[in-house]
């Protein structure tokens, strides 16, 4: 992929050889999601899917240490007609769907508050590291709408139906500690350590066999939507695709030679 490509609403940075850092960069509006950001993120996810190049893992964060993403940009939405609103939301839908289907792992480094579409963005990542002072909410019902980018589906899958119903139906914020206790967030860190820890984990993932990592992500994502025996078969099919790879040969050889493996993604 082209890391030199310039975007208006976020920045890209290569961290080491195989990790991509994506930083939402609209701090003046809490990194809120507007039409331009939706179009640009959709373009980014498509480019990674079509040709990730040397990138094996990505981290998504927000600029600053106070807000990850405040959700949709309500100033831009103020006064929109029904047709304009639906056209914009179609862009957002495509961005979230492409993000969810990303073939490489995507870690959310939630450096601050994640509300509405911001929480839905974090939920669309494979897992979440968060600041201890971050707060989370799906506030859509307080605005006359509802979550429309996976919130009613991803949140119940993360923390269970009953807890998710309470959160979504009240629109009330909850703490990072609650998010951790309920299983929404994997780990909590001090605000100035969240990104560092997410990048450390991304580097570990990127050091593993990239084809194996992709097959694991695919097996978990699609297998979790199947009945168990079919999911087992899907897992084995994913496994069998790795037997004839150079990385499988290298992994076993490196183990027997007592050295770190050198994986090439082939």
C-alpha positions as CSV (number, residue, x, y, z in Angstrom):
1,X,0.0,0.0,0.0
2,X,1.0,3.6,-0.5
3,X,2.1,5.1,2.9
4,X,2.9,8.4,1.2
5,X,-0.8,9.0,0.3
6,X,-2.1,12.1,2.1
7,X,-5.4,12.2,3.9
8,X,-7.1,15.3,5.5
9,X,-8.8,13.6,8.5
10,X,-6.2,11.2,9.8
11,X,-2.5,10.5,9.5
12,X,-0.6,7.3,8.6
13,X,2.8,6.3,10.1
14,X,4.8,3.1,9.6
15,X,6.1,1.7,12.9
16,X,8.9,-0.7,12.2
17,X,8.6,-2.8,9.1
18,X,5.1,-4.3,9.5
19,X,2.9,-2.1,11.7
20,X,0.7,0.8,10.5
21,X,-0.4,3.5,12.9
22,X,-3.6,5.3,12.0
23,X,-4.4,8.5,14.0
24,X,-7.8,10.2,13.7
25,X,-6.8,13.9,13.4
26,X,-9.7,16.3,13.8
27,X,-8.9,17.3,17.4
28,X,-10.8,20.6,17.2
29,X,-14.1,18.5,17.0
30,X,-13.1,15.6,19.1
31,X,-12.0,13.6,16.1
32,X,-15.6,13.4,15.0
33,X,-16.6,11.4,12.0
34,X,-17.6,13.6,9.1
35,X,-18.3,12.8,5.4
36,X,-14.7,13.4,4.4
37,X,-13.4,11.1,7.2
38,X,-15.9,8.4,6.1
39,X,-14.7,8.6,2.5
40,X,-11.1,8.6,3.5
41,X,-11.3,5.7,5.9
42,X,-13.3,3.7,3.3
43,X,-10.5,4.3,0.8
44,X,-7.9,3.3,3.4
45,X,-9.6,0.0,4.4
46,X,-10.1,-0.9,0.7
47,X,-6.4,-0.2,-0.1
48,X,-5.2,-2.3,2.8
49,X,-7.6,-5.2,1.8
50,X,-6.5,-5.1,-1.8
51,X,-2.8,-4.6,-1.2
52,X,-1.5,-4.5,2.4
53,X,2.1,-4.8,1.2
54,X,4.4,-5.3,4.2
55,X,1.8,-4.2,6.7
56,X,0.8,-7.1,8.9
57,X,-1.1,-5.3,11.8
58,X,-2.6,-1.9,12.3
59,X,-3.4,0.3,15.3
60,X,-6.2,2.9,15.3
61,X,-6.1,5.8,17.8
62,X,-7.1,9.4,18.1
63,X,-5.0,12.6,18.3
64,X,-4.5,13.8,21.9
65,X,-5.2,12.0,25.2
66,X,-8.8,13.1,25.9
67,X,-11.0,11.9,23.0
68,X,-10.6,8.9,20.7
69,X,-13.7,9.8,18.7
70,X,-16.8,11.7,19.7
71,X,-19.0,10.0,17.1
72,X,-20.7,11.6,14.1
73,X,-20.0,15.3,13.4
74,X,-23.4,16.8,14.5
75,X,-22.4,20.3,13.3
76,X,-22.1,19.0,9.8
77,X,-25.3,17.0,10.1
78,X,-27.3,20.0,11.4
79,X,-30.0,20.9,8.8
80,X,-29.4,17.9,6.6
81,X,-32.4,16.7,4.5
82,X,-33.4,13.1,4.8
83,X,-31.8,12.4,1.4
84,X,-28.5,14.0,2.5
85,X,-28.5,12.1,5.8
86,X,-29.0,8.8,4.1
87,X,-26.4,9.5,1.5
88,X,-23.9,10.3,4.2
89,X,-24.8,7.3,6.3
90,X,-24.3,5.1,3.2
91,X,-20.7,6.3,3.2
92,X,-20.3,5.5,6.9
93,X,-21.8,2.0,6.4
94,X,-19.3,1.2,3.7
95,X,-16.5,2.4,5.9
96,X,-17.5,0.3,8.9
97,X,-18.1,-2.8,6.8
98,X,-14.8,-2.6,5.1
99,X,-13.2,-2.0,8.5
100,X,-14.8,-5.0,10.0
101,X,-13.7,-7.2,7.1
102,X,-10.1,-6.0,7.1
103,X,-7.9,-9.1,6.6
104,X,-5.1,-8.0,8.9
105,X,-5.6,-7.4,12.7
106,X,-6.7,-3.9,13.8
107,X,-6.2,-2.9,17.4
108,X,-8.1,0.1,18.9
109,X,-5.9,2.2,21.2
110,X,-8.7,4.2,22.8
111,X,-6.8,7.2,24.2
112,X,-9.9,9.0,25.5
113,X,-13.6,9.1,25.3
114,X,-15.4,6.9,22.6
115,X,-19.0,7.9,22.1
116,X,-21.6,6.8,19.6
117,X,-19.9,6.2,16.2
118,X,-16.6,6.4,18.0
119,X,-17.4,3.4,20.2
120,X,-18.8,1.6,17.1
121,X,-15.4,2.2,15.5
122,X,-13.6,0.7,18.4
123,X,-16.0,-2.2,18.5
124,X,-15.2,-2.8,14.8
125,X,-11.6,-3.4,15.7
126,X,-10.3,-6.9,16.7
127,X,-9.7,-5.8,20.3
128,X,-9.3,-2.7,22.4
129,X,-6.7,-1.2,24.7
130,X,-8.0,1.8,26.6
131,X,-7.0,4.7,28.8
132,X,-8.1,4.3,32.5
133,X,-9.9,7.7,32.2
134,X,-11.7,7.0,29.0
135,X,-15.5,6.9,28.9
136,X,-17.8,5.1,26.5
137,X,-21.4,5.5,25.4
138,X,-23.8,4.8,22.6
139,X,-25.9,8.0,22.9
140,X,-27.9,7.7,19.7
141,X,-31.3,7.3,21.4
142,X,-30.9,10.6,23.1
143,X,-30.7,12.2,19.6
144,X,-33.7,10.5,18.0
145,X,-31.7,7.9,16.1
146,X,-30.1,4.6,17.0
147,X,-26.7,2.9,16.5
148,X,-26.4,2.3,12.8
149,X,-22.8,1.1,12.4
150,X,-22.8,-2.2,14.2
151,X,-23.5,-1.0,17.7
152,X,-26.6,-3.1,18.3
153,X,-24.7,-6.2,17.0
154,X,-21.1,-5.8,18.2
155,X,-21.8,-4.6,21.7
156,X,-24.1,-7.5,22.7
157,X,-21.6,-9.9,21.2
158,X,-18.9,-8.3,23.4
159,X,-20.7,-8.0,26.7
160,X,-24.0,-9.9,26.4
161,X,-27.6,-8.8,25.5
162,X,-28.9,-7.6,28.8
163,X,-25.9,-5.3,29.6
164,X,-25.9,-4.0,26.0
165,X,-29.7,-3.2,26.1
166,X,-29.2,-1.2,29.2
167,X,-26.3,0.8,27.7
168,X,-28.0,1.4,24.3
169,X,-31.5,2.1,25.6
170,X,-30.4,4.6,28.3
171,X,-27.6,6.2,26.3
172,X,-25.7,6.6,29.6
173,X,-21.9,6.7,29.6
174,X,-19.9,4.1,31.4
175,X,-16.3,4.0,32.7
176,X,-13.2,2.3,31.3
177,X,-13.1,0.2,34.5
178,X,-16.7,-1.1,33.7
179,X,-15.7,-1.7,30.1
180,X,-12.8,-3.8,31.3
181,X,-14.8,-5.7,33.8
182,X,-17.5,-6.5,31.2
183,X,-15.1,-7.8,28.7
184,X,-15.4,-4.9,26.2
185,X,-11.8,-3.8,26.7
186,X,-8.8,-6.1,26.9
187,X,-6.5,-4.0,29.0
188,X,-6.4,-0.6,30.7
189,X,-3.4,1.7,30.9
190,X,-2.5,5.2,31.9
191,X,-3.4,7.7,29.2
192,X,0.2,8.2,28.1
193,X,0.8,4.4,27.8
194,X,-2.2,3.2,25.8
195,X,-0.7,3.8,22.4
196,X,2.7,2.4,23.4
197,X,1.2,-0.8,24.7
198,X,-1.0,-1.2,21.6
199,X,2.0,-0.8,19.3
200,X,4.0,-3.3,21.4
201,X,1.2,-5.9,21.0
202,X,0.9,-5.1,17.3
203,X,4.7,-5.7,16.8
204,X,4.3,-9.1,18.5
205,X,1.4,-10.0,16.2
206,X,3.3,-8.7,13.1
207,X,6.2,-11.0,14.1
208,X,4.1,-14.1,13.8
209,X,3.4,-15.9,10.5
210,X,1.2,-13.4,8.5
211,X,-0.8,-16.0,6.7
212,X,-1.5,-17.8,9.9
213,X,-2.6,-14.5,11.5
214,X,-5.0,-13.8,8.6
215,X,-6.5,-17.3,8.7
216,X,-7.0,-17.1,12.5
217,X,-8.9,-13.8,12.1
218,X,-11.0,-15.2,9.3
219,X,-11.8,-18.4,11.3
220,X,-12.9,-16.6,14.4
221,X,-14.9,-14.0,12.6
222,X,-16.9,-16.4,10.4
223,X,-16.8,-19.4,12.6
224,X,-18.5,-17.6,15.4
225,X,-21.5,-17.1,13.1
226,X,-21.9,-20.8,12.4
227,X,-23.2,-23.8,14.4
228,X,-20.3,-25.5,16.2
229,X,-19.7,-28.5,13.9
230,X,-19.7,-26.4,10.8
231,X,-17.3,-24.0,12.5
232,X,-15.0,-26.8,13.3
233,X,-14.9,-27.8,9.7
234,X,-14.3,-24.2,8.6
235,X,-11.4,-24.0,11.1
236,X,-9.8,-27.2,9.6
237,X,-10.2,-25.8,6.1
238,X,-8.4,-22.6,7.2
239,X,-5.7,-24.7,8.9
240,X,-5.2,-26.8,5.7
241,X,-4.4,-23.7,3.7
242,X,-1.3,-23.2,5.8
243,X,0.2,-26.7,5.5
244,X,1.8,-26.0,2.1
245,X,3.3,-22.6,2.9
246,X,6.9,-21.7,3.2
247,X,6.2,-20.1,6.5
248,X,5.0,-23.4,7.9
249,X,8.2,-25.0,6.8
250,X,10.3,-22.1,8.2
251,X,8.4,-22.2,11.5
252,X,9.1,-25.9,12.2
253,X,12.7,-25.6,11.0
254,X,13.4,-22.6,13.2
255,X,11.9,-24.4,16.2
256,X,14.2,-27.4,15.6
257,X,17.2,-25.1,15.0
258,X,16.5,-23.1,18.1
259,X,16.4,-19.8,16.4
260,X,13.7,-17.1,15.7
261,X,11.7,-17.8,12.5
262,X,11.9,-15.4,9.6
263,X,8.4,-15.3,8.1
264,X,7.8,-13.9,4.7
265,X,4.1,-14.4,4.2
266,X,4.4,-17.1,1.6
